[in-house]
Amino acid sequence: MMCSSSWTAGELVVNGERAIHPGLTEDPLCASKLYTLYFHSARSMGNGYEWFYFNEVPLMDESVFVSICFHAGKLYAVELSVQGEQFPTSWDNWTVEGERRRYEKHRNMLERALCLMPNYEQERPYPYVEYQMEWGNITSYQDPRSGSTAIAFSFT
């Protein structure tokens, strides 16, 4: 096990840089190595929510797609989705089995990073696990409605 106190603190370290953490705002994000090296796109929802997307971010020996959401300028959520040939990349190659493999990879990453038992876990009607932290929650889910699977950090 390689328990990471950074994940339990709501922090993600990328290439040695404390790239994501509670209290992060848009300006420091845009000045970061994460932004310079891995920025993919951004999207304003027009309602105070701003999303930033990053592709092929190295995290825990994996290549990860990272989505960062700010609301009214404050860090609101971060979603991680592991990438690789064994996982679906679009609706053209999407399968339930492929997303299940991604969910299992996410569970493994959480177990290695947190070394904690989840506060809540379910398998049906869809797989979901939740860890409650002082700063918010970390969840992992497989959503059959959207076809997506992710690890989500929700900041309170």
QUIKA-V499279 format. One record per pair of residues at least 6 apart in sequence whose ideal C-beta (glycine too) atoms are under 6 Angstrom apart, sorted by the first residue. I is the first residue (numbers start at 1). J is the second residue. D is the distance in whole Angstrom. If there is no record, write none. Layout:
<<I,J,D> <I,J,D>>
This chain:
<<1,115,6> <2,112,6> <3,115,4> <4,113,4> <6,13,5> <7,113,4> <7,114,6> <8,114,6> <10,22,5> <10,135,4> <11,18,6> <11,21,4> <12,19,6> <12,20,4> <14,34,5> <14,57,6> <15,33,6> <17,33,5> <19,32,6> <19,34,4> <20,78,6> <22,135,5> <22,155,6> <24,75,5> <25,73,6> <26,70,6> <29,35,6> <38,54,4> <38,57,5> <39,54,6> <40,53,4> <40,54,6> <40,55,4> <41,53,5> <42,52,5> <43,51,5> <44,50,5> <48,71,5> <48,72,5> <49,69,6> <49,71,5> <50,70,5> <51,69,5> <52,68,5> <53,67,5> <54,66,4> <55,65,6> <56,63,5> <57,64,5> <57,66,5> <60,109,5> <62,82,5> <63,83,5> <64,80,5> <64,82,6> <65,81,5> <65,83,6> <66,80,6> <67,79,4> <68,78,5> <69,76,5> <69,77,4> <70,76,6> <75,155,5> <77,154,5> <78,153,4> <79,150,4> <79,152,5> <80,151,4> <81,150,5> <82,102,6> <82,105,5> <86,101,6> <87,98,6> <87,102,5> <88,94,4> <88,98,4> <94,147,6> <99,142,6> <99,149,5> <102,149,4> <103,127,5> <103,142,4> <103,149,5> <106,140,5> <106,151,5> <107,140,6> <110,140,6> <118,129,5> <118,130,6> <118,131,5> <119,130,6> <119,131,6> <119,132,5> <120,130,4> <121,129,5> <122,128,5> <126,142,5> <126,144,5> <127,142,5> <128,141,5> <129,140,5> <130,137,6> <130,139,5> <131,138,4> <136,154,5> <136,155,4> <136,156,5> <137,154,5> <138,153,5> <139,152,5> <140,151,5> <142,149,5>>
